[in-house]
């Protein structure tokens, strides 16, 4: 037995240490991953802000270039004529002027001008020299440009342009105005090469591991590079969350084919553009090395603790075995004191307390016998109180009156109910009845009361099926019902309600009797709550029932009394299910 206990203690410690190590590993990994996610997210957002700044610089450069062209006298003069192709010398001057500026604007692939006849004049390495704007009244980008009234518009849309523009690009478009009278004399578009935006992330992009996406204000892809990780639905979901963010940033994770990716994004508010970046989340090898070292240290500590535990167990198990032998004897009714002298003083104090406990148990056994006698006396007093002679006399008077009126059916019914009530109340001398038997007694009592007092009340029952088999002291429910009828509902004279319920509430069986009668005076309620046992000639039935339950169940019983006149009087008993028998 001693060796078994030592093994048990060692096994318990081993399990505890294993749980601690496992929890430590999970906690460390979780904390590290969250930390990595936070750090990587902050770094990625900073990088995206840098890209955002570079992007704004590209757009600002194109904007400044367009402003220079707006102020150019040669271009002004040509566009004022309304027909750019009718003035060949003017065309050459415009081309020369634009080519001269293009040499210093590496991000700009070309420029095109639209005159008042909707003719397109293009200058640039990737631009054809002919073209026309078709059906401009139905072209969204054209209408939006006019509405801007001189401010620029960024667009990927080439709707209405019949000529071929080679290469993907973003157009910065604005109305070209006469500097003298500020009338619209054409449209100017500065075309930004997509390579310019790709240059903002070319050095950081790991094409085999991550993805970067630029999108315009209509969530159309301007450019994207790297792995194709996001499908359309996922992209729309992340864009929705990015646009809803108050800070204009996004930090989240995405799992693609069992691999986790960090998703970050920023918004360029002035343009409505978005930048999204996906990069893999990998735990660094050095961190795993730290984790492995920590686990080895914990295991070493666990072995030392286990070895020390086994040594201490030898000093613990022997006195415990002596205590167990004495306790086994106590189970058989033999109170043998522990005489062993242990090494630890704590065990000595324990044995002294245990020996004193044995003495107290012997004393309590004697006291318990007396207590049972007192409980029986209280129960008998309660039964006598409940079956007062005047209840029988009043019922007999009601029978006589019904007989004289010729209502023989009601006479039979009340006699049968009265007989059942007294027969079941006596219950062949049994002290404990099932809740179902108690409910039958209550039902007989209610029948008598409803015949005596017609239209006084209506009753409802809400009984949980599993509660019916529980045994409780005889005549527990009936006094509560009698109290509700005689001290509450009779004052209303008619149309009262009586509700009886028995349910399991967590670990307690809840017995409840509620009515909407005249209620219990506040001073009586306070007295019932604070001073059970001091009857003062009032409400003996309720008081006696509560005291009897307190004596029988002790700490496993509690009660609650609520009362508000003509609204609700609620008497609730709670009995812990461990104290109930079936």
N, C-alpha and C positions, 0 to 999 in steps of 0.2 A: 504493500500500500504506500509506503514511504517513497519507494522508487517511482511509483506511478505518479505521485503528486509532483515530484521533482521534474519528471518528464513533462507533465502538464504545464508547469510554470515555465519551463524552458521553451515549450512549443508556443505558449501564449506570447512570450517575449519575442520569439522568432517571427511570429505572424505580425505582431505590432510593428517590429522593426521593418519587416517587408512592406507593410502598408505605408510606413513613413517614407521609406526609400522610393516606392512607387509614386506616392503623392508629391515627393520632392521633385522627382524627374518630370512629372506632368506639369507641376507648377513652374519649374524652371523653364521648360520648353515653351509653355504658354506665355510667360512673362517675356522671354527672349524674343519670341515671334512678334508679340505686340510691340516690343521696343523697336525691333528691326522695322516693323511696318511703320511705326511713327517716324523713326529717323529717315527711312527711305522715302516716306511720303513727304516729309518736310523738304528733303533735298530735291526730290523730283519736282515739287511745286516751285521751289526756288529756280530750278532749271527752266521750268515752263514760263516763269515770270521773265527770265532773261530772254527766252525766245519771243515772248510777247513784246518786250521792249524792242528787240531787233526787228520784229515784224512791223511795229508801229513806225520805226525809223525808215523802213523800206517804203511804207505807205506815205510817210511825211515827205520823203525825198521825191516820190512821184508827184505828190501834191505840189511841192515847190516847183518842180519841172513844168507842170501844167500851168502854174501861175506865170512863170517866165514866158511861156509861149503865148499866154493871154495878153501879155503886155508888149509883144513883138509887133512893131509897126508894119513889117512886110506881111505878116499873116493877117493882121487887122485889115490892111488895104485889100488883100485878095478876097477875104470873106465878105467884105462890104459889097463887092460886085455881085454877090449872090450866085456866081457860076465859076467855080474854081478852075474848071477845065477850059474856059474861054480865054484865060490869061496865061499863056505859056511862060513869058518872062517872070510873071508872079509866081508860077509853080516852081520854077528853078530857084528863085529866092527863098521860098518856103522850104523846099527840100534841103537847100544848102544850110539854112538856119537850123533846121531840126537835126540834120546829120552832124552839124558842128556840136550841138549839145549832147547828142547821143554818145559821142566819144567819151564824155565824162560821166555818163549814167550807165554803169555796167548792168544794173538790175532791170533796165527798161529795154524791151525787145523792139519796140516801135511805137509810132504815133499815127493815129488817123484822124482826119478832119472831115466833118460832114457839112456841106454848104446848104444854102437855102433851097436848092433843088434836090436835096437828099442824095447828092453825089458824094461818094467816099473817096478821099485822097489819102493814100497810105504812104508812110515813110518808115523804113526799117528793113532789117535783113530778112525777116520772116514774112513781110507783108507784100501782097500783090498790089499793083498800082491802079487797079480798076475796081469798080464795085458801085452798088447803089443800095440805099436803104429802102426796103419795100414795106408798104402798108404801115407806116410808123405810128398811126393812130391806135393800132392794136398791139403795139410792142410794149410790154411792161417796163423794161429798163429805160426806154425812151421817155415814157410818160413820167416815170419816177425822177429822171434826170431833170426834166422841165420843172417839176414840182420843187426840186431842190433850189431852183432860182439862183444858180451860181455856185452853190456848194457841191462838192464832189459826191459821186456815187460809185461804190465798188461793185463790180458785177462779173459773173462768169458767163452770163447769158449772151449768146451771139444771134439771137432770133432776129430775123429781118435782114441780115447781112448776106447778100447772095454770093459774094466772092469767098474764096478759100483763105482762112487764116491758119497757117501751119504752126503747130506747137500749142501746148496748153498754157494759158496765161490769164491773169486777172486784169480787168480793165478799170482804170480810174477815169470816170466820165463826168464831164460838167458842161454846162451851157457856155458857149463862147459869146461874150457880150462886146458891143461897140463901146470903147472907152469914153466916147464923147457923149452919147445919149443913152448908153446902157441898154440898148435894144438887143434882143437875141439875133445873132447873125450866123449861128452855126453851132455845131457840137464838136468838142475835142475829147479824144480818148487817148490816155497814156497807158500803154499795155506793159504790165509788169510780168516778167518771166517767172514761171513757177519755180524755176531753179533758185531764184532769190530766196523764197521762203524755205525751200529745202536746205539751203545753206545755213539757216539758223540752227539746224539740228544735225547736220551731216557729221560733225566730229564726235557727237555723243551717241549716235545711233549704232546699236549692235543689231544688224539686220537679221542675224540668225537667231536672235533671242527676244527681240522686243518689236513694238510697233508704235509709230507716231502718226497722228491724223490731224490735218488742218481742215476745218469746216467753215463755210460762210454763214451769213445770218439766216439763211434758209436751210441750214443743216446739210447743204450739198458739199461733197468732198472736193476740196481745193487740191490737196495732194496728200498722199499717204505712202509710207515706206516701212519696210520690215515685214515681219510675219503678218499674215491675215488672220488675226485672232478674234475680232469682234464680228458677229453677224449683224444684220440690219436691226433686228429686234433689240439685241443687247445694246447696240450703239444708241438707239433712240431712248432706251431706258436710262443710260448713263447721261446722255445729253439733257434729258428732262430733269434729272437730279442736279446736274451742274447748273442749269439755268435757274433752278429753284433755290440754289444756295445763296445766302445773304452775302457771303464773302466772295462769291464768284469763283470758288475753287471746289475741287472734288478730290476726295481720297477714299478709295474702296479697294476691294479685292475681287478677283474673278478666277474661277477654276476652269481650266481648259485641258481636257484629256489628262486628268489626275495631276495637273501641275498648276500651282497657284501663281497668279500675276497681280502685281500692284497696279491699280488703275488711278491715274491722277489727271486732272484737267483744270484749265483756266479759261476764263472768258475775257475777250477784248471788248469792253463795254462800248467804246466809241463806234466800233464797226459791227458788233454783234457776232464776231468770229469766235470760234472755240478751238482750243488745242487739247487733244487727248493723247496721253502716253500710257502704254502698257509695258511693264518690265517684270521679269521673273523675280519671285521671292525665294531666295536660297539662304539656308542657314550656313554661316561660315564655318569652315573646318576647325578654326581655332576655338570657336565657341563650343563646338562639340567636344573638343579636347578638354576644355575646362569642365564641361559637364561630366565627362568620363572620370576625370580626376576627383571631382567632388563625390561622385557615387562610390568610388573606391575608398575614399576617406570615410564616408558614412558606413560602408560595409566593414571596414576595419574597426571602427568605433562600435559597430553592432556586435562583432565577435567578442571584443573586450567586455562589453556590457553583458553579453550572454554568459561568458565565463564567470564574471563576478556574480551574476544572478544565481548560477548553479551553486556557487559557494555559499551565498546567503541563504539559498533555499534549504540547505542542510540545517541551518540554525532556525529555520521557520517551520519546516515540515514536522519535526518531532513534537514540539508543543501543540501544533495544530492537530496531530493525530490523537494526542491525549484528550484534547477538547472534543474531537469527533466521537471518541469512545464514550465520553460522558453524555454527549448529546444523544447518541443512539440509545443509551440507557434511559434517558429522559423520555424518549418516544414510547418506551414500554411502561412508563409510569414509575421508573426507579430513578430518583434524584440523587445521583452519585457525584459528589464534588470532585473538582480537579485538584490533585495534590502535587503535581509535577512542578519542579523548580526550574523555570526557563532561564536562558542566558540573557535575554532582553528584558528590561524592566517593564516594557510596554505589555509583554505577554503576562507578566506577573499582575499588572493592574487589570488586564483583561480577565484573568482567571479569578481574581478577587471579585471583580464586578459580576462575573458569571456565577460564582458561588452565591453571591448576594441575591442574584436574580432567581436562583433556584429556591432560595428561602422565600422570596416574594411571591413566586409562582405558587408555592404551597399555601401561602396566606391568601392569595387571590382565588385559588380554587375553593377555599372555604367561603370567601366573600361572594363568589359567583353563585354558590348555592343560595345564599341569602338574597342576592340580587334577583335571581329567578323567582323566588317567592314573592318579592316585591313587585316584579313585573306581572306576575299572575294576579296579584291583588289589584293592581291598577287596571288590568284588563277586566276583571270581574266587576270592579266599580263602574267602569265605562259601559259594560254590557247592561248593568242594572240601570244606569242613567238613561241609556238608549231605549230600553224597554220599560219606560215609566208606565205606571198603571193608567195615567190619563190618556195616553196614546191609544190604549186598548179601549177605554171607556168612550172616547170620542169616536173611534171607529165603529163601536157597537151602536152608538147613537145614530151614526150615519146609516148603518144597516137597518135600524128600526124605522128611520124616516123614509128610506127607500122602499121598505116593505109596505108601509102604510100608503105610499103613493102608488103601489102596484108595480114598481119597476123591478120585477123579480130577476131579470137578466143581470142588472147591476148588482142586486143583492148577492147573486151567485158569484159574480165576478169578484166582488170585494171580499166575500168570505173565503173564496179560493186563494186570493192574493194574500189575505191575512194569515191563513193557515200556512202557505208556502213561506211567508216571511218568518214566522216564528219557528217553523220546523228547520229552515235553513240557517237561521240565526243561532240556534242551539248547536247544529252541525255535529250531533253525536259526540259532543265533548271535545272536538278537535280545536286546537288553538290556532292553527294556520290553515287558511283556505287559499285556493288559487284565485287569481284576479278574475277569472271567468266566473267562479262561484260567487265572489263578491258582487260582480255585476248583476248576477241573477237576483241576489237579495235586494240590490238597489232597484232593479226593475220592478220587483213586487212592491217595494215601498212606494215607488212613483205611481204605480197603478192605483194604490189605495188613496194617495194624495190627490190624484186627478179625478177620482170618483167623488171624493169629499169636496174638492174645490174645483168645480168645472170651470174651464176656460181660464184657469189661473196662470198656466204656463205651458210651453212646449219644450220637450227635451230633445237633445241631439247627442249621439255617441260617436266618438272617434277613437276606436281601439285598434292598436297595432297587433296583428295576429300573433306575433312571436312573444307578446307580453302576457297573453292569457294564461299561460301555464305557470308563471311565476307565483310562488307562495308568499302571502303577506299575512299579518295578524288579522284575525277575524274582526269584522265590523270596523274596517278602516275607511272604506268609501261611504258607507251609509250615514255616519255622523256628519260628514261633509255635505252630503246631499240634504239631509234634514236641516242642517244649519242654513243652507242656501234658501230652502223653501220657507221655513218658519220665521227666519230673521231677515229675509230679504224680499222674496217674491210675494209673500202674503200682504205686504204693505202696498204693492202695486194694484192688487185686487184682480187684475186680468192682464192677458197679453204679455206675460213674462217669458223669458227664455232661460233655459238651463242647459249648460254644455258640460259633458263629461268626456275626458279623453285620457288615454294611457298610451304613452309612446316612449321609445328609446331615444334619448338625446345624448349623443356621444357615449359616455360610459355610465350614464344614469338612466334609470327608469323614471319618467316624469308622469306623476298622477295629478290631474288638474280637474277642479270643479269650479265653474264660473257661472255667474248669473248677472242679470241686469236689474236686480232688485234695489231696495232702499239703501243697501250698503252697510258697512260696519263703521260705527263712529270712530273718528281718528284716535281718540284717547284709548279706545279698546284695542285698535290695531297696534298702537305703540306698546300697549301692555302685553298683547299676545306675542309681539316680536321680542320683548325684552325680559319678560318675567313669567315664563311658562311654569306652572306649578302653584301659582298664587291665584286661586279661583275667584275669590270675593263674590261667589254666588252668581257669576255671569258666565254664560257660554261654556258650560262644563263640557259638553260634548266635543267641541272643537279643541278646547284646552287639553282635555283628557286624552284625546286621540294623538295630539302632537307630542305630549309628554310620554305616552306609551311608546311611540315610534322612536323618540330620542333614547329611551331606556333600552329598547330592543336592538337598535342599529348603531347607536353611538355616533361616531364620526362619519359613518356611511349613510347618514340621513341628514337632510337639510330641507327647510321649508321656506316658502315665500308667500306673503299676504299683500294683495293690492286691493284697494277699495275706493270707488268714486260713486257717490250716491246716484242711483237711477241710470248709471252708465255701465259700470263693470265692477263686480266683486270677484276676485280671482284668488283661489286657495290652491297652491301648488306644493306637492310633496315630491322630493327627489331621493331615490334610494339607489345607492351604487350597485351595479349589477353583480359585483363579486359577493355581495352580502345576501343575495337572493338565491333561493333554492327552487328547484323545479319538481 
